[in-house]
Amino acid sequence: MNKLSWLRIALTSLAVFFVLEFTMQQAGAQASSGSEEKKLIPRTPEDTENARLADRHIVLQVVATDASGKAISGLQQQDFTILDNDQPQKMSSFEALQGATADPPVEVILLADMVNTSFQRVGYERDQISKFLRQNNGQLAYPTTLIMFSDSDTKIQPQPTRDGNALANLLASSESSLRTINRAQGVYGAEERLQLSLNALHQLIAYEGTKPGRKLLVWISPGWPLLSGPRIEYSAKQQEAMFNWIAEFSNGLRTSRITLFAVDPLGTDGSVLHDFYYQGFLKGVRKVDQANSGNLALQVLATQSGGRVLNTSNDLTSEINASVADASAYYVMSFEAAPADKSNEYHSITVKIDKTGMKARTNLAYYGQP
């Protein structure tokens, strides 16, 4: 390998590390900004115990599907078995729900990613989102929030609404921000796009975690840079930073009741490498030395959250509809986890259905705490 290639690999490794370190520092600063107010109220032993039990109370949003992938309603608690690290668990709660009648109803969050999508594709992305919003005379099945994510700012429509026409008009009136970050900037541009994307996801998880009910976050994007490759090696400190963020996103999406969907505007125009490379990082990360920046890919986080990756069609409207269909019927169940022996202890989650031809889709793991 020539010197230039080695230099690119070294810069890429450093980029991942500094992105994660910077993002973690920002998150810590945001968390500590309200710490002074919290210190004014002493925590009682009961508060401490309740917080400890909340960490161990694992709540799952489960979608049961038939062979065609259609969400199935009408199942009972006895039809499901929860496995924690392959060990059956006793359910502490169970509820069968339908998104439109749930209280509160499921919220759909449409995020148009203009940071990681080429400018040529952004226009098509907006047209397809508008088509989705205006179908059925603009009457949306679920309260919907629209987010425009750009490298200059992130615009969030304040209140969820079922008025698709109003959202489509808002989308049409918003200016498409010209990207100042592009692929020509190489690893430095990729680093900045990764940093912006992880920060945006982190802040969304924190914001949505304050709101009750289930949320479907449909992130319309080819995904942020993986900054990963077969010859890229990380130090122990770099891997520790990545492992902590993998655990943070895994637990954060679950406790905020967010199911993430990765809808790719490239569709069939994407390369085979682009469409399938992320699959090499889907396996759960159990230990620090297994952590890789690819484990933080949008598509990987979506799969781990119980959502889907839709990247095989140029019909974005249909892909969004397929994502939203997950809200039609789902089940909320929980179990009490045993105390972990260490911080961020990996636990695989499997939900089985005692019905022929049916599968369950939910969070694939949680990271337990002592």
DOLUM-261903 format. One record per residue (C-alpha): x, y, z; residue in one letter; residue number from 1. Coordinates in nm, 2 decimals, padded with zeros to 4 digits. Each point is the difference from the previous one (the first is absolute). Example, Ala and Ser with C-alpha at 12.3 -4.5 7.8 and 13.67 -1.06 7.14 Angstrom:
BEGIN
<pt east="01.23" north="-00.45" up="00.78" res="A" n="1"/>
<pt east="00.14" north="00.34" up="-00.07" res="S" n="2"/>
//
This chain:
BEGIN
<pt east="00.00" north="00.00" up="00.00" res="M" n="1"/>
<pt east="00.14" north="00.34" up="-00.09" res="N" n="2"/>
<pt east="00.06" north="00.28" up="00.26" res="K" n="3"/>
<pt east="-00.30" north="00.20" up="-00.11" res="L" n="4"/>
<pt east="-00.23" north="-00.30" up="00.07" res="S" n="5"/>
<pt east="00.15" north="-00.05" up="00.34" res="W" n="6"/>
<pt east="-00.05" north="00.37" up="00.07" res="L" n="7"/>
<pt east="-00.36" north="-00.01" up="-00.09" res="R" n="8"/>
<pt east="-00.06" north="-00.30" up="00.23" res="I" n="9"/>
<pt east="00.17" north="00.18" up="00.28" res="A" n="10"/>
<pt east="-00.20" north="00.31" up="-00.05" res="L" n="11"/>
<pt east="-00.32" north="-00.20" up="-00.02" res="T" n="12"/>
<pt east="00.07" north="-00.17" up="00.33" res="S" n="13"/>
<pt east="00.08" north="00.33" up="00.17" res="L" n="14"/>
<pt east="-00.32" north="00.16" up="-00.15" res="A" n="15"/>
<pt east="-00.22" north="-00.27" up="00.15" res="V" n="16"/>
<pt east="00.16" north="00.04" up="00.34" res="F" n="17"/>
<pt east="-00.02" north="00.38" up="00.01" res="F" n="18"/>
<pt east="-00.36" north="00.00" up="-00.13" res="V" n="19"/>
<pt east="-00.10" north="-00.24" up="00.28" res="L" n="20"/>
<pt east="00.20" north="00.18" up="00.26" res="E" n="21"/>
<pt east="-00.14" north="00.34" up="-00.10" res="F" n="22"/>
<pt east="-00.36" north="-00.13" up="-00.02" res="T" n="23"/>
<pt east="00.04" north="-00.16" up="00.34" res="M" n="24"/>
<pt east="00.14" north="00.32" up="00.15" res="Q" n="25"/>
<pt east="-00.29" north="00.20" up="-00.14" res="Q" n="26"/>
<pt east="-00.25" north="-00.25" up="00.14" res="A" n="27"/>
<pt east="00.17" north="00.02" up="00.34" res="G" n="28"/>
<pt east="-00.01" north="00.38" up="-00.01" res="A" n="29"/>
<pt east="-00.37" north="-00.01" up="-00.08" res="Q" n="30"/>
<pt east="-00.07" north="-00.25" up="00.28" res="A" n="31"/>
<pt east="00.20" north="00.20" up="00.25" res="S" n="32"/>
<pt east="-00.16" north="00.33" up="-00.09" res="S" n="33"/>
<pt east="-00.30" north="-00.09" up="00.21" res="G" n="34"/>
<pt east="00.20" north="-00.18" up="00.27" res="S" n="35"/>
<pt east="00.01" north="00.30" up="00.24" res="E" n="36"/>
<pt east="-00.38" north="00.02" up="00.01" res="E" n="37"/>
<pt east="-00.02" north="-00.37" up="00.06" res="K" n="38"/>
<pt east="00.25" north="00.02" up="00.29" res="K" n="39"/>
<pt east="-00.24" north="00.24" up="00.19" res="L" n="40"/>
<pt east="-00.24" north="-00.29" up="00.05" res="I" n="41"/>
<pt east="00.15" north="-00.28" up="00.22" res="P" n="42"/>
<pt east="-00.06" north="-00.35" up="-00.14" res="R" n="43"/>
<pt east="-00.17" north="-00.22" up="00.25" res="T" n="44"/>
<pt east="00.08" north="-00.37" up="00.04" res="P" n="45"/>
<pt east="-00.34" north="-00.07" up="-00.17" res="E" n="46"/>
<pt east="00.10" north="00.21" up="-00.30" res="D" n="47"/>
<pt east="00.33" north="-00.19" up="-00.03" res="T" n="48"/>
<pt east="-00.18" north="-00.33" up="00.02" res="E" n="49"/>
<pt east="-00.26" north="00.11" up="-00.26" res="N" n="50"/>
<pt east="00.27" north="00.10" up="-00.24" res="A" n="51"/>
<pt east="00.18" north="-00.33" up="00.04" res="R" n="52"/>
<pt east="-00.32" north="-00.19" up="-00.06" res="L" n="53"/>
<pt east="-00.08" north="00.21" up="-00.31" res="A" n="54"/>
<pt east="00.34" north="-00.10" up="-00.15" res="D" n="55"/>
<pt east="-00.10" north="-00.37" up="00.05" res="R" n="56"/>
<pt east="-00.36" north="00.04" up="-00.13" res="H" n="57"/>
<pt east="00.04" north="-00.09" up="-00.37" res="I" n="58"/>
<pt east="-00.30" north="00.12" up="-00.21" res="V" n="59"/>
<pt east="-00.02" north="-00.13" up="-00.36" res="L" n="60"/>
<pt east="-00.21" north="00.12" up="-00.29" res="Q" n="61"/>
<pt east="-00.06" north="-00.31" up="-00.21" res="V" n="62"/>
<pt east="-00.14" north="-00.04" up="-00.35" res="V" n="63"/>
<pt east="-00.12" north="-00.35" up="-00.10" res="A" n="64"/>
<pt east="00.01" north="-00.06" up="-00.38" res="T" n="65"/>
<pt east="-00.12" north="-00.27" up="-00.23" res="D" n="66"/>
<pt east="00.21" north="-00.15" up="-00.29" res="A" n="67"/>
<pt east="-00.08" north="00.31" up="-00.21" res="S" n="68"/>
<pt east="00.12" north="00.24" up="00.27" res="G" n="69"/>
<pt east="-00.35" north="00.13" up="00.08" res="K" n="70"/>
<pt east="-00.06" north="00.10" up="00.37" res="A" n="71"/>
<pt east="-00.23" north="-00.25" up="00.17" res="I" n="72"/>
<pt east="-00.25" north="00.09" up="00.28" res="S" n="73"/>
<pt east="-00.21" north="-00.22" up="00.23" res="G" n="74"/>
<pt east="00.28" north="-00.19" up="00.17" res="L" n="75"/>
<pt east="00.00" north="-00.07" up="00.37" res="Q" n="76"/>
<pt east="00.27" north="00.01" up="00.27" res="Q" n="77"/>
<pt east="00.04" north="-00.38" up="00.00" res="Q" n="78"/>
<pt east="00.09" north="00.01" up="-00.37" res="D" n="79"/>
<pt east="00.33" north="00.18" up="00.08" res="F" n="80"/>
<pt east="00.32" north="-00.10" up="00.18" res="T" n="81"/>
<pt east="00.28" north="00.24" up="00.09" res="I" n="82"/>
<pt east="00.35" north="-00.12" up="00.02" res="L" n="83"/>
<pt east="00.28" north="00.19" up="00.17" res="D" n="84"/>
<pt east="00.34" north="-00.15" up="-00.10" res="N" n="85"/>
<pt east="-00.20" north="-00.31" up="-00.11" res="D" n="86"/>
<pt east="-00.17" north="-00.03" up="00.34" res="Q" n="87"/>
<pt east="-00.38" north="00.02" up="00.02" res="P" n="88"/>
<pt east="-00.13" north="00.29" up="00.20" res="Q" n="89"/>
<pt east="-00.32" north="00.06" up="00.19" res="K" n="90"/>
<pt east="-00.21" north="00.28" up="-00.15" res="M" n="91"/>
<pt east="-00.09" north="00.27" up="00.25" res="S" n="92"/>
<pt east="-00.24" north="00.17" up="-00.24" res="S" n="93"/>
<pt east="-00.17" north="-00.05" up="-00.34" res="F" n="94"/>
<pt east="-00.22" north="00.22" up="-00.21" res="E" n="95"/>
<pt east="-00.13" north="-00.04" up="-00.36" res="A" n="96"/>
<pt east="-00.03" north="00.34" up="-00.17" res="L" n="97"/>
<pt east="-00.10" north="00.16" up="-00.33" res="Q" n="98"/>
<pt east="00.18" north="00.32" up="-00.09" res="G" n="99"/>
<pt east="-00.30" north="00.22" up="-00.08" res="A" n="100"/>
<pt east="-00.19" north="-00.09" up="00.32" res="T" n="101"/>
<pt east="00.29" north="-00.03" up="00.24" res="A" n="102"/>
<pt east="00.02" north="00.26" up="00.27" res="D" n="103"/>
<pt east="00.20" north="00.20" up="-00.09" res="P" n="104"/>
<pt east="-00.01" north="-00.10" up="-00.36" res="P" n="105"/>
<pt east="00.32" north="-00.09" up="-00.18" res="V" n="106"/>
<pt east="00.19" north="00.30" up="-00.13" res="E" n="107"/>
<pt east="00.17" north="-00.01" up="-00.34" res="V" n="108"/>
<pt east="00.32" north="00.20" up="-00.04" res="I" n="109"/>
<pt east="00.11" north="00.07" up="-00.36" res="L" n="110"/>
<pt east="00.36" north="00.12" up="-00.02" res="L" n="111"/>
<pt east="00.13" north="00.13" up="-00.33" res="A" n="112"/>
<pt east="00.38" north="-00.04" up="00.01" res="D" n="113"/>
<pt east="00.16" north="00.28" up="-00.21" res="M" n="114"/>
<pt east="00.34" north="-00.06" up="00.17" res="V" n="115"/>
<pt east="00.07" north="-00.34" up="-00.14" res="N" n="116"/>
<pt east="-00.21" north="00.01" up="-00.32" res="T" n="117"/>
<pt east="00.14" north="00.15" up="-00.32" res="S" n="118"/>
<pt east="-00.16" north="00.33" up="-00.10" res="F" n="119"/>
<pt east="-00.13" north="-00.16" up="-00.32" res="Q" n="120"/>
<pt east="-00.19" north="-00.25" up="00.21" res="R" n="121"/>
<pt east="-00.14" north="00.24" up="00.26" res="V" n="122"/>
<pt east="-00.25" north="00.14" up="-00.25" res="G" n="123"/>
<pt east="-00.13" north="-00.35" up="-00.08" res="Y" n="124"/>
<pt east="-00.01" north="-00.08" up="00.37" res="E" n="125"/>
<pt east="-00.21" north="00.31" up="00.08" res="R" n="126"/>
<pt east="-00.24" north="-00.08" up="-00.29" res="D" n="127"/>
<pt east="-00.05" north="-00.36" up="00.13" res="Q" n="128"/>
<pt east="-00.06" north="00.12" up="00.35" res="I" n="129"/>
<pt east="-00.25" north="00.25" up="-00.12" res="S" n="130"/>
<pt east="-00.18" north="-00.28" up="-00.20" res="K" n="131"/>
<pt east="-00.02" north="-00.20" up="00.32" res="F" n="132"/>
<pt east="-00.14" north="00.29" up="00.20" res="L" n="133"/>
<pt east="-00.27" north="00.09" up="-00.26" res="R" n="134"/>
<pt east="-00.13" north="-00.35" up="-00.05" res="Q" n="135"/>
<pt east="-00.35" north="-00.08" up="00.12" res="N" n="136"/>
<pt east="-00.09" north="00.37" up="-00.05" res="N" n="137"/>
<pt east="00.27" north="00.09" up="00.26" res="G" n="138"/>
<pt east="-00.16" north="-00.20" up="00.28" res="Q" n="139"/>
<pt east="00.28" north="-00.17" up="00.18" res="L" n="140"/>
<pt east="-00.06" north="-00.32" up="00.20" res="A" n="141"/>
<pt east="00.22" north="00.11" up="00.29" res="Y" n="142"/>
<pt east="00.12" north="00.33" up="00.15" res="P" n="143"/>
<pt east="00.31" north="00.08" up="-00.20" res="T" n="144"/>
<pt east="00.30" north="00.23" up="00.06" res="T" n="145"/>
<pt east="00.22" north="00.13" up="-00.28" res="L" n="146"/>
<pt east="00.38" north="00.06" up="00.05" res="I" n="147"/>
<pt east="00.23" north="00.16" up="-00.26" res="M" n="148"/>
<pt east="00.36" north="-00.09" up="00.09" res="F" n="149"/>
<pt east="00.27" north="00.21" up="-00.16" res="S" n="150"/>
<pt east="00.35" north="00.09" up="00.08" res="D" n="151"/>
<pt east="-00.10" north="00.36" up="00.08" res="S" n="152"/>
<pt east="-00.29" north="-00.08" up="00.23" res="D" n="153"/>
<pt east="-00.27" north="-00.26" up="00.09" res="T" n="154"/>
<pt east="-00.36" north="00.12" up="-00.04" res="K" n="155"/>
<pt east="-00.26" north="-00.18" up="00.19" res="I" n="156"/>
<pt east="-00.37" north="00.06" up="-00.05" res="Q" n="157"/>
<pt east="-00.11" north="00.06" up="00.36" res="P" n="158"/>
<pt east="-00.32" north="-00.21" up="00.05" res="Q" n="159"/>
<pt east="-00.09" north="-00.33" up="-00.16" res="P" n="160"/>
<pt east="-00.30" north="00.03" up="-00.23" res="T" n="161"/>
<pt east="-00.22" north="-00.22" up="-00.21" res="R" n="162"/>
<pt east="-00.04" north="00.28" up="-00.26" res="D" n="163"/>
<pt east="00.23" north="-00.12" up="-00.28" res="G" n="164"/>
<pt east="-00.08" north="00.29" up="-00.22" res="N" n="165"/>
<pt east="00.12" north="00.25" up="00.26" res="A" n="166"/>
<pt east="00.32" north="-00.20" up="00.03" res="L" n="167"/>
<pt east="00.05" north="-00.02" up="-00.37" res="A" n="168"/>
<pt east="-00.05" north="00.38" up="-00.03" res="N" n="169"/>
<pt east="00.25" north="00.05" up="00.28" res="L" n="170"/>
<pt east="00.25" north="-00.23" up="-00.19" res="L" n="171"/>
<pt east="-00.06" north="00.20" up="-00.32" res="A" n="172"/>
<pt east="00.06" north="00.33" up="00.16" res="S" n="173"/>
<pt east="00.32" north="-00.10" up="00.17" res="S" n="174"/>
<pt east="00.31" north="00.07" up="-00.20" res="E" n="175"/>
<pt east="00.23" north="-00.29" up="-00.09" res="S" n="176"/>
<pt east="00.32" north="00.08" up="00.17" res="S" n="177"/>
<pt east="00.30" north="-00.03" up="-00.23" res="L" n="178"/>
<pt east="00.25" north="-00.23" up="00.16" res="R" n="179"/>
<pt east="00.33" north="00.15" up="00.10" res="T" n="180"/>
<pt east="00.13" north="-00.35" up="00.08" res="I" n="181"/>
<pt east="00.05" north="-00.23" up="-00.30" res="N" n="182"/>
<pt east="00.18" north="-00.32" up="-00.10" res="R" n="183"/>
<pt east="00.28" north="00.20" up="-00.17" res="A" n="184"/>
<pt east="00.12" north="00.10" up="00.34" res="Q" n="185"/>
<pt east="00.10" north="-00.36" up="00.06" res="G" n="186"/>
<pt east="00.05" north="-00.14" up="00.35" res="V" n="187"/>
<pt east="-00.04" north="00.35" up="00.16" res="Y" n="188"/>
<pt east="-00.34" north="00.05" up="-00.16" res="G" n="189"/>
<pt east="-00.10" north="-00.36" up="00.10" res="A" n="190"/>
<pt east="00.11" north="00.07" up="00.36" res="E" n="191"/>
<pt east="-00.21" north="00.31" up="00.02" res="E" n="192"/>
<pt east="-00.31" north="-00.18" up="-00.15" res="R" n="193"/>
<pt east="00.04" north="-00.28" up="00.25" res="L" n="194"/>
<pt east="00.03" north="00.24" up="00.29" res="Q" n="195"/>
<pt east="-00.31" north="00.19" up="-00.11" res="L" n="196"/>
<pt east="-00.20" north="-00.32" up="-00.05" res="S" n="197"/>
<pt east="00.09" north="-00.16" up="00.34" res="L" n="198"/>
<pt east="-00.07" north="00.33" up="00.18" res="N" n="199"/>
<pt east="-00.34" north="00.03" up="-00.17" res="A" n="200"/>
<pt east="-00.10" north="-00.36" up="00.09" res="L" n="201"/>
<pt east="00.12" north="00.05" up="00.36" res="H" n="202"/>
<pt east="-00.20" north="00.31" up="00.04" res="Q" n="203"/>
<pt east="-00.31" north="-00.15" up="-00.16" res="L" n="204"/>
<pt east="00.02" north="-00.30" up="00.24" res="I" n="205"/>
<pt east="00.03" north="00.24" up="00.30" res="A" n="206"/>
<pt east="-00.29" north="00.22" up="-00.12" res="Y" n="207"/>
<pt east="-00.24" north="-00.29" up="-00.09" res="E" n="208"/>
<pt east="00.09" north="-00.18" up="00.33" res="G" n="209"/>
<pt east="-00.20" north="00.28" up="00.18" res="T" n="210"/>
<pt east="-00.31" north="-00.09" up="-00.19" res="K" n="211"/>
<pt east="-00.23" north="-00.30" up="00.06" res="P" n="212"/>
<pt east="-00.10" north="-00.26" up="-00.25" res="G" n="213"/>
<pt east="00.17" north="-00.17" up="-00.29" res="R" n="214"/>
<pt east="00.18" north="00.18" up="-00.28" res="K" n="215"/>
<pt east="00.10" north="-00.11" up="-00.35" res="L" n="216"/>
<pt east="00.30" north="00.20" up="-00.12" res="L" n="217"/>
<pt east="00.03" north="-00.02" up="-00.38" res="V" n="218"/>
<pt east="00.35" north="00.12" up="-00.08" res="W" n="219"/>
<pt east="00.00" north="00.07" up="-00.38" res="I" n="220"/>
<pt east="00.37" north="-00.03" up="-00.09" res="S" n="221"/>
<pt east="00.26" north="-00.22" up="-00.16" res="P" n="222"/>
<pt east="00.16" north="00.00" up="00.34" res="G" n="223"/>
<pt east="00.29" north="00.19" up="00.15" res="W" n="224"/>
<pt east="00.37" north="-00.10" up="-00.07" res="P" n="225"/>
<pt east="00.11" north="-00.33" up="00.16" res="L" n="226"/>
<pt east="00.36" north="00.10" up="00.01" res="L" n="227"/>
<pt east="00.09" north="-00.36" up="00.02" res="S" n="228"/>
<pt east="00.21" north="-00.25" up="-00.20" res="G" n="229"/>
<pt east="00.19" north="-00.32" up="00.02" res="P" n="230"/>
<pt east="00.34" north="00.16" up="00.06" res="R" n="231"/>
<pt east="-00.12" north="00.26" up="00.26" res="I" n="232"/>
<pt east="00.10" north="-00.07" up="00.35" res="E" n="233"/>
<pt east="-00.10" north="00.18" up="00.32" res="Y" n="234"/>
<pt east="00.17" north="00.05" up="00.33" res="S" n="235"/>
<pt east="-00.16" north="-00.13" up="00.32" res="A" n="236"/>
<pt east="-00.11" north="00.35" up="00.09" res="K" n="237"/>
<pt east="-00.16" north="00.05" up="-00.34" res="Q" n="238"/>
<pt east="-00.19" north="-00.33" up="00.03" res="Q" n="239"/>
<pt east="-00.11" north="00.08" up="00.35" res="E" n="240"/>
<pt east="-00.15" north="00.33" up="-00.13" res="A" n="241"/>
<pt east="-00.18" north="-00.19" up="-00.28" res="M" n="242"/>
<pt east="-00.13" north="-00.27" up="00.23" res="F" n="243"/>
<pt east="-00.14" north="00.25" up="00.24" res="N" n="244"/>
<pt east="-00.19" north="00.17" up="-00.28" res="W" n="245"/>
<pt east="-00.13" north="-00.33" up="-00.14" res="I" n="246"/>
<pt east="-00.14" north="-00.07" up="00.35" res="A" n="247"/>
<pt east="-00.13" north="00.35" up="00.03" res="E" n="248"/>
<pt east="-00.20" north="-00.01" up="-00.33" res="F" n="249"/>
<pt east="-00.12" north="-00.35" up="00.06" res="S" n="250"/>
<pt east="-00.14" north="00.08" up="00.35" res="N" n="251"/>
<pt east="-00.11" north="00.35" up="-00.10" res="G" n="252"/>
<pt east="-00.21" north="-00.11" up="-00.30" res="L" n="253"/>
<pt east="-00.17" north="-00.26" up="00.21" res="R" n="254"/>
<pt east="-00.08" north="00.21" up="00.31" res="T" n="255"/>
<pt east="-00.12" north="00.29" up="-00.22" res="S" n="256"/>
<pt east="-00.23" north="-00.25" up="-00.17" res="R" n="257"/>
<pt east="00.14" north="00.08" up="-00.34" res="I" n="258"/>
<pt east="00.01" north="-00.24" up="-00.29" res="T" n="259"/>
<pt east="00.24" north="00.12" up="-00.27" res="L" n="260"/>
<pt east="-00.05" north="-00.06" up="-00.37" res="F" n="261"/>
<pt east="00.27" north="00.07" up="-00.26" res="A" n="262"/>
<pt east="-00.16" north="00.09" up="-00.33" res="V" n="263"/>
<pt east="00.26" north="00.06" up="-00.28" res="D" n="264"/>
<pt east="-00.08" north="00.26" up="-00.27" res="P" n="265"/>
<pt east="00.26" north="-00.16" up="-00.23" res="L" n="266"/>
<pt east="-00.22" north="-00.32" up="-00.03" res="G" n="267"/>
<pt east="00.10" north="-00.21" up="-00.29" res="T" n="268"/>
<pt east="00.25" north="00.26" up="-00.11" res="D" n="269"/>
<pt east="00.23" north="-00.08" up="00.29" res="G" n="270"/>
<pt east="00.30" north="-00.23" up="-00.04" res="S" n="271"/>
<pt east="00.00" north="-00.36" up="00.13" res="V" n="272"/>
<pt east="00.28" north="00.10" up="00.25" res="L" n="273"/>
<pt east="-00.21" north="00.28" up="00.12" res="H" n="274"/>
<pt east="-00.32" north="-00.21" up="00.04" res="D" n="275"/>
<pt east="00.16" north="-00.29" up="00.19" res="F" n="276"/>
<pt east="00.33" north="00.10" up="00.16" res="Y" n="277"/>
<pt east="-00.18" north="00.09" up="00.33" res="Y" n="278"/>
<pt east="-00.11" north="-00.36" up="00.04" res="Q" n="279"/>
<pt east="00.35" north="-00.09" up="00.11" res="G" n="280"/>
<pt east="-00.06" north="00.20" up="00.32" res="F" n="281"/>
<pt east="-00.34" north="-00.13" up="00.10" res="L" n="282"/>
<pt east="00.13" north="-00.25" up="00.26" res="K" n="283"/>
<pt east="-00.04" north="00.12" up="00.35" res="G" n="284"/>
<pt east="00.30" north="00.17" up="00.17" res="V" n="285"/>
<pt east="00.07" north="-00.19" up="00.32" res="R" n="286"/>
<pt east="00.34" north="00.14" up="00.09" res="K" n="287"/>
<pt east="00.20" north="00.31" up="-00.04" res="V" n="288"/>
<pt east="00.26" north="-00.16" up="-00.23" res="D" n="289"/>
<pt east="-00.28" north="-00.09" up="-00.24" res="Q" n="290"/>
<pt east="-00.11" north="00.36" up="-00.05" res="A" n="291"/>
<pt east="00.03" north="00.15" up="-00.35" res="N" n="292"/>
<pt east="-00.13" north="00.32" up="-00.14" res="S" n="293"/>
<pt east="-00.21" north="-00.21" up="-00.24" res="G" n="294"/>
<pt east="-00.21" north="-00.11" up="00.30" res="N" n="295"/>
<pt east="-00.12" north="00.36" up="00.02" res="L" n="296"/>
<pt east="-00.13" north="00.01" up="-00.36" res="A" n="297"/>
<pt east="-00.36" north="00.12" up="-00.05" res="L" n="298"/>
<pt east="-00.11" north="-00.33" up="-00.15" res="Q" n="299"/>
<pt east="00.16" north="-00.20" up="00.29" res="V" n="300"/>
<pt east="-00.17" north="00.22" up="00.26" res="L" n="301"/>
<pt east="-00.33" north="-00.04" up="-00.18" res="A" n="302"/>
<pt east="00.02" north="-00.38" up="-00.01" res="T" n="303"/>
<pt east="00.11" north="-00.01" up="00.37" res="Q" n="304"/>
<pt east="-00.30" north="00.21" up="00.10" res="S" n="305"/>
<pt east="-00.25" north="-00.24" up="-00.16" res="G" n="306"/>
<pt east="-00.05" north="00.22" up="-00.30" res="G" n="307"/>
<pt east="00.08" north="-00.06" up="-00.37" res="R" n="308"/>
<pt east="00.24" north="00.09" up="-00.27" res="V" n="309"/>
<pt east="-00.18" north="00.09" up="-00.33" res="L" n="310"/>
<pt east="00.25" north="00.05" up="-00.28" res="N" n="311"/>
<pt east="-00.13" north="-00.20" up="-00.30" res="T" n="312"/>
<pt east="-00.25" north="00.24" up="-00.16" res="S" n="313"/>
<pt east="-00.01" north="00.34" up="-00.15" res="N" n="314"/>
<pt east="-00.36" north="00.05" up="00.11" res="D" n="315"/>
<pt east="00.07" north="00.18" up="00.33" res="L" n="316"/>
<pt east="-00.37" north="00.06" up="00.07" res="T" n="317"/>
<pt east="-00.06" north="-00.38" up="00.01" res="S" n="318"/>
<pt east="00.31" north="-00.05" up="00.21" res="E" n="319"/>
<pt east="-00.13" north="00.26" up="00.26" res="I" n="320"/>
<pt east="-00.34" north="-00.17" up="-00.01" res="N" n="321"/>
<pt east="00.16" north="-00.33" up="00.07" res="A" n="322"/>
<pt east="00.18" north="00.15" up="00.30" res="S" n="323"/>
<pt east="-00.31" north="00.16" up="00.14" res="V" n="324"/>
<pt east="-00.20" north="-00.33" up="-00.04" res="A" n="325"/>
<pt east="00.19" north="-00.12" up="00.30" res="D" n="326"/>
<pt east="-00.23" north="00.21" up="00.22" res="A" n="327"/>
<pt east="-00.32" north="-00.18" up="-00.11" res="S" n="328"/>
<pt east="00.04" north="-00.28" up="00.25" res="A" n="329"/>
<pt east="00.27" north="-00.05" up="00.27" res="Y" n="330"/>
<pt east="00.05" north="-00.14" up="00.35" res="Y" n="331"/>
<pt east="00.16" north="00.16" up="00.30" res="V" n="332"/>
<pt east="00.15" north="-00.25" up="00.25" res="M" n="333"/>
<pt east="00.26" north="00.02" up="00.27" res="S" n="334"/>
<pt east="00.21" north="-00.21" up="00.24" res="F" n="335"/>
<pt east="00.22" north="00.07" up="00.30" res="E" n="336"/>
<pt east="00.37" north="-00.06" up="-00.08" res="A" n="337"/>
<pt east="00.25" north="-00.12" up="00.26" res="A" n="338"/>
<pt east="00.26" north="00.25" up="00.12" res="P" n="339"/>
<pt east="00.30" north="00.01" up="-00.23" res="A" n="340"/>
<pt east="00.35" north="-00.09" up="00.12" res="D" n="341"/>
<pt east="00.16" north="00.30" up="-00.17" res="K" n="342"/>
<pt east="-00.09" north="00.32" up="-00.18" res="S" n="343"/>
<pt east="-00.14" north="-00.04" up="-00.36" res="N" n="344"/>
<pt east="-00.03" north="-00.38" up="00.03" res="E" n="345"/>
<pt east="-00.13" north="-00.13" up="-00.33" res="Y" n="346"/>
<pt east="-00.32" north="-00.21" up="-00.01" res="H" n="347"/>
<pt east="-00.16" north="-00.14" up="-00.32" res="S" n="348"/>
<pt east="-00.38" north="00.02" up="-00.02" res="I" n="349"/>
<pt east="-00.21" north="-00.25" up="-00.20" res="T" n="350"/>
<pt east="-00.38" north="00.00" up="-00.01" res="V" n="351"/>
<pt east="-00.15" north="-00.32" up="-00.14" res="K" n="352"/>
<pt east="-00.36" north="-00.05" up="-00.12" res="I" n="353"/>
<pt east="-00.17" north="-00.34" up="00.05" res="D" n="354"/>
<pt east="-00.17" north="00.03" up="-00.34" res="K" n="355"/>
<pt east="00.11" north="-00.16" up="-00.33" res="T" n="356"/>
<pt east="00.14" north="00.24" up="-00.25" res="G" n="357"/>
<pt east="00.01" north="00.30" up="00.24" res="M" n="358"/>
<pt east="00.30" north="00.20" up="00.11" res="K" n="359"/>
<pt east="00.05" north="00.27" up="00.26" res="A" n="360"/>
<pt east="00.20" north="00.32" up="-00.07" res="R" n="361"/>
<pt east="00.13" north="00.20" up="00.30" res="T" n="362"/>
<pt east="00.31" north="00.13" up="00.17" res="N" n="363"/>
<pt east="00.28" north="-00.26" up="-00.04" res="L" n="364"/>
<pt east="00.20" north="00.09" up="00.31" res="A" n="365"/>
<pt east="00.03" north="00.21" up="00.31" res="Y" n="366"/>
<pt east="00.30" north="00.10" up="00.21" res="Y" n="367"/>
<pt east="-00.06" north="-00.07" up="00.37" res="G" n="368"/>
<pt east="00.13" north="00.20" up="00.29" res="Q" n="369"/>
<pt east="00.13" north="-00.12" up="00.34" res="P" n="370"/>
//
